[in-house]
Amino acid sequence: MKPLVAALALSLLAPAASAEPLARELFGAARTPSHQQPTPIGSYARGCAAGLQAMPESGPTWQMMRLSRNRFYGQPVMLGFLQDLSRFAASLPGWRGLYLGDISQPRGGPMTGGHASHQIGLDADIWMLPATRLNLSAAEREKISSIPIRTADQTRINGNWTPQHMALMKAAASDPRVERVFVAAAAKIAMCNAAPRGDRAWLQKIRPIYGHETHFHVRLACPPGATYCERQSPTVAELSKGGDGCDETLNWWVTTYLEELRNPPRRPATPGPAPKTAKTFVMSDLPSACLNVLASR
C-alpha cells in the first residue's frame, strides 16, 4: 500500500479525532495532482483541490520561485490569470515579467507550513522584486529573495516602492476574475493617496494585512459552475456597492492593529479547546470530497 493511501486509511479508521493524522501531513505528502476534473472544494482556508494543473516553471514573462516547495499548482483560471498579469508586468518600465511564489500544493489542502489559505488553487503570491532576469536557474530561485516595500515600523512605504508596483496591483484588482488582493497596509495607504478621483473603485479589492511586504497575494473568485467552492464572505462596503477602503478602517490597521502585533495586550485565557486552524485540521474538519481527492490516483 502506498504511504499516502495508508495514511488516508488510518485517518478513516481512527477511533477518535485525536488519533487522526493531521490533514496538512496528508496533503503535504501528495507529490502529484489528482486525476480528476479541476475543482476547488471548500473555502480558501478550509478545503482542497481536485485536478490541479502545474504552472510551467518558466515562461516568456514569468518564473516560478522556490521550486523545491512543490507549490506551483493551481486551477486553470489561476494559471491563465498569472500568465495574463505577467504579460502586463512585462510592459512596465524595469520589469520583464513576474517572479511567482506559492500557489497551492498538488492537491491543495492545508499546507505543511507558511500559509493558512492557498488550499483550493485560487490563491497565489507575487513577488515585489521586479523580474529583471527570466533565466534564473533552479538553484538561484532557491537563494534569491524578494524585497520589502515598507518601513520596518510597518507604517510607510520605503524606497523600493514604485509606480510600477501600484500599476501592477491596480491591474490585478481591476481583473473581474479577482476577488481580493492582500498587501501590507503601508502599500494600501500609498495607493489611496495616489489614486485620482474617478478611478478608485479597484481600491476596494486591495486589502491590508500583515506579513505581505515582500509579496502581494491575489485571490480569485470561485469560477462559474464551481459548486463545491465557498465564496469569500462580502464586506459591508461590498454589500453597499460603494467605498474604496481608504477610510478609518485603514488607519486602524496602522494605529491599532499593527501596534497590537508589536506589543500584544494581555488577555484572559479563553475557556475550552483552541479553535481549529490549518495547522491542526484533520480530514474530518475538511469537506468530505477531500477524501476522494487524496484517494484518487
FIMAR-313353 format. One record per residue: x, y, z of N, C-alpha, C in turn. Coordinates in steps of 0.2 Angstrom, whole numbers, padded with zeros to 4 digits, always signed. Example, Ala and Ser with C-alpha at 12.3 -4.5 7.8 and 13.67 -1.06 7.14 Angstrom:
residues 2
+0066-0028+0039+0062-0022+0039+0066-0016+0039+0064-0011+0035+0068-0005+0036+0064+0000+0039
end
This chain:
residues 297
+0004-0006+0000+0000+0000+0000+0004+0006+0000+0003+0011-0004+0007+0017-0005+0006+0021+0002+0012+0025+0004+0011+0028+0010+0006+0033+0011+0004+0037+0006-0001+0042+0006-0008+0038+0007-0009+0033+0003-0015+0029+0004-0016+0026+0011-0010+0023+0013-0010+0020+0020-0012+0025+0025-0009+0031+0025-0011+0036+0030-0018+0038+0029-0021+0039+0023-0028+0040+0022-0032+0035+0026-0030+0029+0025-0034+0023+0028-0034+0024+0035-0028+0026+0038-0028+0026+0045-0032+0032+0048-0033+0037+0044-0037+0043+0046-0044+0041+0046-0046+0036+0041-0053+0034+0041-0055+0029+0046-0050+0025+0049-0051+0020+0053-0050+0022+0061-0047+0028+0061-0045+0031+0068-0051+0031+0073-0051+0028+0079-0057+0028+0083-0058+0035+0086-0054+0040+0086-0055+0046+0089-0051+0051+0085-0054+0058+0085-0051+0063+0081-0044+0064+0083-0042+0063+0090-0036+0064+0092-0030+0060+0089-0033+0054+0086-0028+0049+0083-0027+0050+0076-0031+0054+0073-0031+0055+0066-0025+0059+0064-0022+0057+0058-0016+0061+0056-0018+0068+0054-0014+0073+0054-0015+0080+0053-0016+0080+0045-0021+0084+0043-0023+0085+0036-0017+0088+0032-0013+0092+0035-0008+0095+0032-0002+0090+0030-0001+0085+0035+0003+0080+0033+0001+0076+0027-0005+0074+0027-0008+0070+0021-0007+0074+0015-0009+0080+0015-0009+0084+0008-0002+0086+0007+0002+0087+0012+0009+0088+0010+0013+0083+0007+0011+0077+0009+0014+0071+0006+0012+0069-0001+0007+0072-0004+0005+0071-0011+0009+0075-0015+0013+0071-0020+0018+0074-0024+0015+0076-0031+0009+0074-0033+0006+0075-0039-0001+0077-0039-0004+0080-0043-0012+0082-0043-0016+0075-0044-0022+0076-0042-0027+0070-0043-0029+0070-0050-0031+0064-0053-0033+0063-0060-0041+0064-0060-0043+0070-0059-0050+0072-0058-0051+0079-0062-0057+0081-0063-0058+0087-0066-0056+0093-0061-0053+0098-0064-0051+0104-0060-0057+0106-0056-0057+0106-0049-0062+0108-0045-0060+0111-0038-0061+0117-0037-0060+0120-0030-0065+0117-0025-0063+0114-0019-0068+0111-0015-0067+0115-0008-0072+0117-0005-0072+0121+0001-0070+0128+0001-0067+0131+0006-0065+0138+0006-0058+0138+0006-0056+0145+0005-0049+0146+0004-0044+0144+0009-0047+0143+0015-0043+0142+0021-0046+0135+0025-0050+0132+0021-0053+0125+0024-0055+0121+0018-0051+0118+0014-0053+0114+0008-0047+0111+0005-0048+0109-0001-0043+0105-0005-0045+0107-0013-0042+0103-0017-0042+0105-0024-0041+0098-0028-0046+0097-0033-0045+0091-0037-0043+0094-0044-0039+0089-0047-0037+0091-0054-0033+0097-0055-0029+0099-0050-0025+0105-0051-0020+0104-0057-0018+0109-0060-0013+0109-0065-0006+0113-0063-0001+0111-0066+0006+0114-0064+0007+0120-0068+0009+0126-0065+0011+0132-0068+0018+0130-0071+0019+0131-0078+0026+0130-0080+0031+0134-0076+0036+0130-0075+0042+0133-0071+0044+0140-0074+0044+0141-0080+0047+0147-0083+0042+0148-0089+0042+0154-0091+0038+0156-0097+0041+0163-0100+0038+0165-0105+0041+0171-0108+0041+0177-0104+0036+0177-0099+0036+0183-0094+0035+0181-0087+0037+0175-0085+0037+0174-0078+0042+0168-0077+0044+0167-0070+0047+0162-0067+0044+0160-0060+0043+0153-0059+0041+0151-0053+0047+0151-0048+0046+0153-0042+0052+0153-0037+0051+0147-0032+0056+0146-0029+0056+0141-0024+0053+0134-0026+0056+0131-0032+0053+0126-0035+0053+0120-0030+0058+0119-0025+0058+0114-0021+0052+0113-0016+0048+0118-0016+0042+0118-0011+0036+0114-0014+0037+0113-0021+0032+0110-0025+0025+0113-0023+0024+0119-0024+0018+0123-0023+0016+0127-0029+0017+0124-0035+0016+0128-0041+0010+0126-0045+0005+0123-0041-0001+0120-0044-0007+0125-0043-0011+0125-0048-0017+0130-0047-0023+0127-0052-0029+0130-0050-0034+0130-0055-0033+0133-0062-0035+0130-0067-0034+0133-0074-0035+0140-0074-0040+0143-0071-0041+0150-0071-0036+0154-0068-0033+0151-0062-0027+0154-0059-0021+0155-0064-0020+0149-0067-0014+0149-0071-0015+0154-0077-0021+0154-0080-0022+0159-0085-0021+0166-0083-0024+0168-0077-0023+0174-0074-0016+0176-0073-0012+0172-0070-0005+0174-0069-0001+0175-0075-0002+0171-0080+0001+0172-0087-0001+0179-0090-0008+0181-0089-0010+0187-0091-0007+0193-0088-0007+0192-0081-0004+0198-0077+0004+0198-0078+0007+0193-0079+0014+0193-0081+0016+0197-0087+0011+0196-0092+0012+0200-0099+0011+0207-0097+0007+0209-0093+0006+0216-0092+0012+0219-0088+0015+0215-0083+0021+0217-0080+0026+0218-0084+0027+0214-0089+0032+0215-0094+0032+0221-0098+0026+0224-0098+0026+0231-0101+0028+0237-0097+0029+0235-0091+0031+0241-0086+0038+0242-0086+0040+0249-0086+0047+0250-0086+0051+0247-0080+0057+0243-0082+0061+0240-0077+0059+0233-0075+0053+0231-0078+0051+0224-0077+0051+0220-0083+0053+0214-0083+0052+0209-0089+0047+0204-0088+0043+0204-0082+0038+0200-0080+0037+0199-0073+0036+0193-0071+0034+0192-0063+0038+0186-0061+0040+0187-0054+0043+0181-0050+0037+0179-0046+0035+0172-0047+0029+0170-0044+0031+0165-0038+0027+0166-0032+0028+0162-0026+0023+0157-0026+0021+0155-0020+0017+0149-0019+0010+0150-0022+0007+0145-0025+0000+0144-0027-0003+0139-0022-0003+0133-0024-0005+0128-0020-0001+0121-0020-0002+0117-0016+0001+0110-0016-0003+0106-0022+0000+0101-0024-0003+0097-0029-0010+0095-0029-0012+0094-0022-0019+0093-0021-0023+0098-0017-0019+0104-0016-0022+0109-0012-0022+0107-0005-0027+0109-0001-0027+0107+0006-0022+0111+0011-0023+0110+0017-0018+0113+0022-0011+0112+0020-0007+0117+0021+0000+0117+0019+0004+0115+0025+0010+0112+0024+0014+0109+0029+0017+0115+0033+0017+0121+0030+0019+0127+0034+0018+0133+0029+0018+0139+0033+0018+0145+0029+0012+0149+0027+0006+0145+0026+0000+0148+0024-0006+0146+0028-0011+0150+0029-0017+0147+0032-0022+0146+0026-0021+0150+0020-0026+0149+0014-0022+0145+0009-0022+0147+0003-0019+0143-0003-0021+0136-0003-0028+0134-0001-0030+0127-0001-0034+0125-0007-0036+0129-0011-0041+0127-0016-0038+0129-0023-0032+0131-0024-0029+0133-0030-0031+0139-0033-0034+0144-0029-0036+0150-0031-0033+0156-0028-0027+0155-0024-0023+0160-0021-0016+0159-0024-0013+0165-0025-0006+0165-0027-0002+0171-0025+0004+0170-0023+0009+0175-0021+0013+0178-0026+0014+0184-0027+0018+0188-0032+0023+0192-0029+0029+0191-0031+0035+0194-0028+0035+0202-0029+0037+0206-0024+0038+0213-0026+0044+0214-0030+0049+0210-0030+0055+0211-0033+0054+0211-0041+0056+0216-0044+0055+0216-0051+0059+0211-0055+0055+0207-0059+0059+0202-0063+0063+0205-0069+0069+0206-0067+0074+0208-0072+0077+0203-0076+0078+0197-0074+0080+0191-0077+0075+0185-0077+0075+0182-0083+0070+0177-0083+0074+0170-0085+0080+0170-0084+0084+0164-0085+0087+0161-0078+0084+0163-0073+0087+0160-0066+0087+0153-0066+0092+0150-0064+0092+0143-0063+0088+0140-0057+0087+0134-0056+0083+0131-0051+0087+0133-0044+0093+0133-0044+0097+0134-0038+0097+0142-0036+0097+0146-0041+0096+0153-0040+0089+0155-0037+0084+0151-0039+0077+0153-0037+0076+0150-0030+0081+0146-0027+0080+0144-0020+0084+0150-0016+0089+0153-0019+0093+0158-0015+0090+0165-0015+0088+0167-0021+0086+0174-0022+0080+0176-0017+0080+0182-0015+0074+0184-0011+0071+0190-0013+0065+0191-0012+0061+0197-0014+0063+0203-0009+0060+0209-0010+0062+0215-0007+0055+0217-0003+0057+0220+0003+0051+0223+0006+0049+0230+0003+0043+0232+0003+0041+0239+0001+0039+0244+0006+0040+0242+0013+0038+0246+0018+0043+0247+0023+0042+0252+0027+0047+0253+0033+0047+0248+0038+0052+0247+0042+0052+0242+0047+0047+0243+0052+0044+0249+0054+0039+0250+0058+0032+0249+0055+0032+0247+0049+0026+0245+0045+0021+0251+0043+0023+0257+0045+0018+0262+0044+0019+0266+0037+0024+0265+0033+0025+0269+0027+0029+0265+0022+0028+0266+0016+0032+0263+0010+0039+0266+0011+0043+0262+0008+0050+0264+0008+0053+0265+0001+0059+0266-0001+0062+0267-0007+0061+0262-0012+0059+0256-0010+0058+0250-0015+0051+0251-0019+0047+0255-0016+0040+0255-0019+0041+0260-0025+0037+0258-0030+0037+0262-0037+0030+0262-0040+0029+0267-0044+0023+0267-0048+0021+0261-0051+0026+0257-0053+0025+0251-0057+0022+0246-0052+0024+0246-0045+0020+0241-0041+0013+0243-0040+0011+0250-0040+0004+0252-0040+0001+0250-0046+0004+0251-0052+0001+0249-0058-0001+0241-0059+0004+0237-0056+0003+0230-0056-0003+0228-0052-0003+0231-0046-0009+0229-0041-0016+0232-0044-0015+0238-0047-0022+0240-0050-0024+0236-0055-0019+0233-0060-0021+0229-0065-0024+0222-0062-0021+0220-0057-0024+0214-0054-0031+0215-0051-0032+0220-0047-0038+0222-0044-0043+0223-0049-0042+0226-0054-0047+0228-0060-0049+0222-0064-0046+0216-0063-0047+0210-0067-0054+0207-0064-0059+0205-0068-0065+0203-0065-0064+0196-0062-0059+0192-0063-0058+0186-0060-0056+0186-0053-0053+0192-0051-0050+0193-0044-0055+0195-0039-0055+0191-0033-0059+0193-0028-0056+0198-0023-0049+0197-0021-0046+0202-0017-0038+0201-0018-0035+0207-0016-0028+0207-0017-0026+0209-0010-0021+0205-0007-0019+0207+0000-0012+0209+0000-0011+0215+0004-0004+0218+0004-0003+0222+0010+0003+0224+0011+0005+0227+0018+0001+0234+0018-0002+0236+0024-0006+0242+0025-0002+0248+0022+0004+0248+0023+0008+0254+0020+0007+0255+0013+0007+0250+0009+0006+0250+0002-0002+0252+0000-0006+0250+0004-0013+0252+0003-0014+0259+0004-0011+0262+0009-0011+0269+0011-0008+0273+0005-0002+0271+0003+0001+0274-0003-0003+0274-0009-0007+0269-0011-0011+0269-0016-0017+0273-0015-0020+0273-0009-0026+0278-0008-0024+0285-0009-0018+0287-0007-0015+0294-0008-0014+0296-0015-0012+0291-0019-0010+0292-0026-0016+0291-0031-0021+0287-0030-0026+0286-0035-0030+0292-0036-0031+0294-0042-0035+0300-0044-0043+0299-0042-0046+0305-0042-0054+0304-0041-0056+0301-0048-0062+0297-0047-0065+0295-0053-0062+0288-0055-0056+0286-0052-0053+0280-0054-0051+0276-0048-0056+0275-0043-0054+0272-0037-0058+0266-0035-0062+0263-0039-0066+0258-0037-0062+0251-0036-0057+0251-0040-0052+0245-0039-0049+0244-0032-0048+0250-0029-0045+0250-0022-0049+0246-0017-0056+0245-0018-0060+0241-0013-0057+0234-0013-0054+0231-0018-0052+0224-0018-0045+0224-0015-0041+0229-0014-0035+0229-0011-0036+0229-0003-0033+0224+0000-0035+0223+0007-0028+0223+0011-0028+0227+0017-0022+0227+0021-0021+0221+0025-0015+0219+0026-0014+0213+0030-0006+0213+0032-0005+0210+0038+0002+0210+0040+0006+0204+0036+0012+0204+0036+0016+0199+0033+0016+0199+0025+0014+0204+0022+0014+0205+0015+0017+0211+0012+0024+0211+0015+0028+0217+0012+0033+0215+0007+0034+0209+0006+0039+0207+0001+0035+0203-0005+0028+0202-0004+0024+0200-0010+0017+0202-0009+0013+0202-0014+0006+0203-0013+0003+0197-0015-0003+0196-0012-0007+0189-0013-0013+0191-0017-0014+0187-0022-0020+0188-0026-0025+0182-0025-0031+0183-0024-0036+0178-0023-0041+0179-0028-0042+0173-0032-0048+0173-0037-0054+0171-0034-0060+0174-0037-0066+0172-0035-0068+0164-0038-0073+0161-0035-0074+0154-0037-0076+0155-0044-0074+0150-0048-0075+0150-0055-0083+0149-0057-0086+0151-0062-0093+0149-0064-0093+0141-0064-0099+0139-0061-0100+0132-0061-0096+0128-0055-0092+0131-0051-0089+0128-0046-0093+0127-0040-0097+0122-0040-0102+0121-0035-0100+0120-0028-0094+0117-0028-0091+0115-0021-0086+0120-0018-0086+0126-0022-0081+0131-0020-0085+0136-0015-0083+0138-0009-0086+0143-0005-0084+0150-0006-0088+0154-0008-0086+0161-0010-0084+0165-0003-0079+0169-0004-0077+0174+0001-0083+0178+0003-0084+0178+0010-0089+0182+0013-0088+0190+0011-0093+0193+0008-0093+0200+0006-0092+0205+0012-0089+0210+0011-0088+0215+0017-0094+0220+0016-0095+0224+0022-0100+0229+0022-0100+0234+0016-0094+0236+0014-0093+0240+0008-0095+0237+0002-0093+0230+0001-0095+0227-0005-0103+0226-0005-0106+0225+0000-0113+0224+0000-0117+0230-0002-0114+0236+0001-0117+0243-0001-0115+0245-0008-0110+0241-0011-0108+0243-0018-0105+0250-0018-0101+0252-0013-0098+0258-0013-0091+0258-0008-0087+0263-0009-0082+0264-0004-0075+0261-0008-0070+0264-0006-0063+0261-0008-0059+0258-0003-0061+0258+0003-0057+0255+0008-0052+0260+0011-0052+0266+0009-0047+0271+0011-0050+0276+0017-0052+0272+0022-0056+0276+0027-0053+0275+0034-0057+0275+0039-0054+0275+0046-0052+0267+0047-0055+0263+0044-0053+0256+0045-0045+0255+0043-0043+0258+0037-0036+0258+0035-0032+0261+0040-0033+0266+0043-0029+0270+0048-0029+0265+0054-0034+0262+0056-0034+0257+0062-0029+0252+0061-0028+0249+0055-0023+0244+0054-0016+0247+0056-0014+0253+0055-0008+0256+0057-0008+0258+0064-0013+0261+0066-0013+0264+0073-0014+0259+0078-0018+0254+0077-0020+0250+0082-0018+0243+0081-0020+0240+0075-0018+0233+0074-0011+0231+0074-0007+0235+0070+0000+0234+0070+0003+0235+0077+0001+0240+0080+0004+0241+0087+0002+0235+0092-0004+0232+0091-0005+0226+0095-0001+0220+0093+0001+0220+0086+0006+0215+0084+0013+0215+0087+0015+0222+0088+0021+0223+0091+0021+0222+0098+0016+0224+0102+0015+0224+0109+0009+0220+0111+0008+0214+0110+0002+0210+0111-0001+0212+0118-0007+0214+0119-0010+0215+0125-0012+0209+0129-0012+0209+0135-0013+0203+0139-0021+0202+0140-0023+0196+0138-0030+0195+0138-0031+0188+0142-0036+0188+0145-0038+0181+0149-0038+0176+0144-0036+0170+0147-0036+0164+0143-0044+0162+0141-0045+0160+0135-0052+0158+0133-0053+0151+0135-0059+0150+0139-0060+0143+0141-0062+0138+0135-0060+0132+0136-0062+0127+0130-0056+0126+0126-0057+0121+0121-0051+0120+0116-0050+0126+0112-0044+0126+0109-0042+0131+0105-0045+0130+0098-0047+0136+0094-0050+0135+0088-0046+0131+0083-0049+0127+0079-0045+0123+0074-0042+0128+0068-0036+0126+0066-0033+0130+0061-0030+0125+0056-0027+0128+0050-0024+0124+0045-0019+0120+0048-0016+0122+0054-0010+0118+0057-0013+0112+0061-0020+0112+0063-0022+0107+0067-0028+0103+0064-0030+0105+0058-0036+0102+0054-0034+0094+0053-0039+0090+0054-0039+0083+0052-0044+0082+0047-0044+0076+0043-0048+0076+0037-0056+0077+0039-0058+0075+0045-0065+0076+0047-0067+0084+0047-0062+0088+0047-0063+0095+0048-0064+0098+0041-0062+0094+0035-0062+0097+0029-0069+0094+0025-0070+0097+0019-0076+0094+0016-0075+0087+0014-0080+0083+0014-0080+0075+0013-0077+0074+0006-0078+0078+0002-0075+0077-0005-0067+0077-0005-0064+0080+0000-0057+0080+0000-0054+0073+0001-0058+0068+0004-0056+0061+0005-0055+0058-0002-0059+0060-0007-0059+0057-0013-0053+0060-0017-0051+0066-0016-0046+0069-0019-0039+0066-0017-0038+0064-0010-0032+0061-0008-0032+0054-0011-0038+0051-0011-0038+0044-0013-0037+0043-0020-0038+0048-0024-0038+0047-0032-0031+0046-0034-0030+0042-0039-0023+0041-0042-0020+0047-0045
end
